[in-house]
Amino acid sequence: MTAQLIQIETTPDLTDQVYRALLGAISDGSLAPGQRITQEELAEQLAVSRQPVVQALRLLKKEGFVHDAPMASGPGGRSRGLLVAPLDADWIAQVYEVRGALDVLAARRAAERRTRIDPAVLERGREAVRRADIQAMIDADLAFHRALYQAADNPLIEQSALLHWHHIRRAMGVTLQTSSLREPVWDEHEAIAHAVAAGDAVLAETLMRQHCGLASRNLGHHMNRTPRDLATAS
């Protein structure tokens, strides 16, 4: 007699696609911080059944991208779906601390291997600054750091760092609203790239630590400012 011991999920690829679609929408702000979302609405928008949406949201909740919405008021109130997690300065600072440690390690290992970062990666960032295209700046910033992760020749560094980058992408647009902070980022990237190519692991590590620390401080400062403050600083 044959018994069915395990019920196997038949649509893991679809769940992963839904997860990635929702994560991308949260990262780029299409699903805004504090926005209320429901399984039904998301399933309809993505043209899928509720099951992969439920599974994807479970993962996103575990990773801190969404959380339960407040219960409805009154007797017998029920949960009213989920909320996209708000941007919290303290939480982002903690994320930056972990990401910074990974980036410092990546810079050192890449320098030990004398890796040459493709100049096109740096040029894409500067071109995005010239166009004042904030989304392109964020994409280029990630591309630079990802090039270092890959150069470090340790897949765990890249895998660990990329999860934190999804949180960071949500907040970077706040800092980049201030135009005076855009170009210096790429000056810092270029200096790091030169140190890595020269094989100077100590300098690469030092520059990356300074770069990540400054980025964290700038972000924390800007997340606590008002729209009027930001308009004045732009």
C-alpha positions in Angstrom: 0.0 0.0 0.0 1.3 3.4 -0.9 0.7 6.4 1.4 1.1 10.0 0.5 3.5 11.3 3.2 4.2 14.8 1.9 2.0 17.2 0.0 4.3 18.8 -2.5 3.8 22.4 -3.7 3.3 22.3 -7.4 3.8 26.0 -8.2 7.1 27.1 -6.6 8.1 29.0 -9.7 4.9 31.0 -9.6 5.3 31.8 -5.9 8.8 33.0 -6.6 7.6 35.2 -9.5 4.9 36.8 -7.3 7.4 37.3 -4.5 9.9 39.0 -6.8 7.2 41.1 -8.4 6.0 42.3 -5.0 9.5 42.8 -3.6 10.4 44.9 -6.6 7.3 47.0 -6.3 8.1 47.6 -2.6 11.7 48.4 -3.3 11.0 51.0 -6.1 8.1 52.6 -4.2 5.3 51.4 -6.5 3.9 49.9 -3.3 4.5 52.8 -1.0 5.5 52.7 2.7 2.3 52.5 4.8 0.1 51.4 1.8 -2.6 48.9 2.7 -2.6 45.8 0.5 -4.8 42.7 0.4 -4.3 39.3 -1.0 -7.4 39.6 -3.2 -6.3 42.9 -4.8 -2.8 41.7 -5.4 -4.0 38.4 -6.9 -6.2 40.4 -9.3 -3.5 42.8 -10.3 -1.0 40.0 -10.9 -3.6 37.7 -12.6 -2.8 34.8 -10.3 -4.7 32.8 -7.7 -4.5 33.7 -4.1 -2.3 30.8 -3.0 1.0 32.1 -4.5 0.2 35.6 -3.2 -0.4 34.2 0.3 2.9 32.4 0.2 4.8 35.4 -1.2 3.4 37.7 1.5 4.3 35.3 4.2 8.0 35.5 3.0 7.8 39.3 2.8 6.3 39.5 6.3 9.1 37.4 7.7 11.7 39.7 6.0 10.1 42.8 7.4 8.7 44.3 4.2 5.0 44.0 5.2 3.2 43.6 8.5 -0.4 43.1 9.7 -2.7 46.1 9.4 -4.4 47.3 12.6 -7.6 45.5 13.5 -10.8 47.2 12.5 -12.5 49.0 15.4 -15.6 47.8 17.1 -16.7 44.4 18.3 -15.5 41.4 16.3 -13.1 43.6 14.3 -11.0 41.8 11.8 -7.6 42.4 10.3 -7.9 44.6 7.3 -5.0 43.1 5.2 -1.4 44.1 5.4 0.6 47.3 5.3 3.8 47.9 3.4 6.3 48.5 6.2 7.0 52.2 6.8 10.5 53.6 6.5 12.0 53.7 10.0 15.2 55.6 10.5 16.4 53.3 13.3 15.7 50.1 11.3 17.4 51.5 8.2 20.5 52.4 10.3 20.7 48.8 11.5 20.4 47.5 7.9 23.1 49.9 6.8 25.4 48.6 9.7 25.1 45.0 8.5 25.4 46.0 4.8 28.4 48.1 5.6 30.2 45.2 7.2 29.6 43.1 4.1 30.7 45.8 1.7 33.9 46.4 3.7 34.6 42.7 3.5 33.8 42.6 -0.2 36.1 45.6 -0.9 39.0 44.0 0.9 38.6 40.6 -0.8 38.2 42.3 -4.3 41.4 44.3 -3.7 43.3 41.2 -2.6 42.4 39.8 -6.0 43.2 43.1 -7.8 39.9 43.2 -9.5 39.2 45.9 -12.1 35.7 47.3 -11.9 34.3 47.9 -15.4 34.5 51.7 -16.0 31.1 51.5 -17.7 29.6 50.8 -14.2 30.9 54.1 -12.9 30.0 56.0 -16.1 26.3 54.8 -15.8 26.2 56.3 -12.3 27.6 59.7 -13.4 25.2 59.7 -16.4 22.3 59.1 -14.2 23.4 62.0 -12.0 23.6 64.3 -15.1 20.1 63.3 -16.1 18.9 63.7 -12.5 17.3 60.3 -12.8 17.0 59.1 -9.2 15.8 55.5 -10.1 18.7 55.1 -12.5 21.1 56.4 -9.8 19.8 53.8 -7.4 20.2 51.0 -10.0 23.7 52.2 -10.9 24.7 52.3 -7.2 23.5 48.7 -6.7 25.4 47.7 -9.9 28.7 49.1 -8.5 28.3 47.4 -5.1 27.2 44.2 -6.8 30.3 44.2 -9.0 32.4 44.3 -5.8 30.4 41.4 -4.2 31.0 39.3 -7.3 34.7 40.3 -7.3 35.0 39.1 -3.7 34.5 35.6 -5.0 32.3 34.6 -2.1 28.6 34.0 -3.1 27.4 34.3 0.5 28.5 38.0 0.6 26.4 38.8 -2.4 23.4 36.8 -1.3 23.4 38.3 2.2 24.0 41.9 1.0 21.3 41.8 -1.7 18.5 41.1 0.9 19.6 44.3 2.8 19.7 46.3 -0.5 16.0 45.8 -1.0 15.4 47.7 2.2 18.0 50.3 1.3 16.6 51.0 -2.1 13.3 52.1 -0.5 15.1 54.8 1.4 17.8 55.9 -1.0 15.4 58.1 -3.0 15.1 60.3 0.1 18.8 61.1 0.2 19.1 61.6 -3.5 16.4 64.2 -3.5 19.2 66.5 -2.4 21.2 67.2 -5.5 24.4 68.2 -3.7 24.8 64.6 -2.4 24.6 62.9 -5.8 28.0 63.5 -7.5 30.1 62.8 -4.3 28.8 59.3 -4.2 30.4 58.5 -7.5 33.7 60.2 -6.5 33.7 57.8 -3.6 32.9 54.8 -5.8 35.7 55.8 -8.2 38.3 56.1 -5.4 37.2 52.6 -4.1 37.5 51.1 -7.6 41.0 52.5 -8.0 42.1 51.1 -4.6 40.7 47.7 -5.5 42.4 47.7 -8.9 45.7 48.7 -7.3 45.4 45.8 -4.9 45.5 48.1 -1.9 43.2 46.1 0.5 43.7 48.4 3.5 42.8 51.5 1.5 39.9 49.9 -0.2 38.5 48.7 3.2 39.0 52.2 4.7 37.4 54.0 1.8 34.4 51.6 1.8 33.9 52.0 5.6 33.9 55.7 5.2 31.6 55.5 2.2 29.0 53.4 4.0 29.2 55.4 7.2 28.6 58.7 5.4 25.7 57.2 3.4 24.1 55.9 6.6 24.5 59.3 8.3 23.1 61.2 5.3 20.1 58.9 5.1 19.3 59.1 8.8 19.6 62.9 8.7 17.3 63.2 5.6 14.7 60.7 6.8 14.1 63.0 9.8 13.7 66.1 7.8 10.4 67.7 6.5 9.5 68.1 2.8 10.1 71.9 3.3 13.6 71.2 4.6 14.4 69.0 1.7 13.1 71.5 -0.8 15.4 74.2 0.7 18.4 71.9 0.6 17.9 70.7 -3.0 
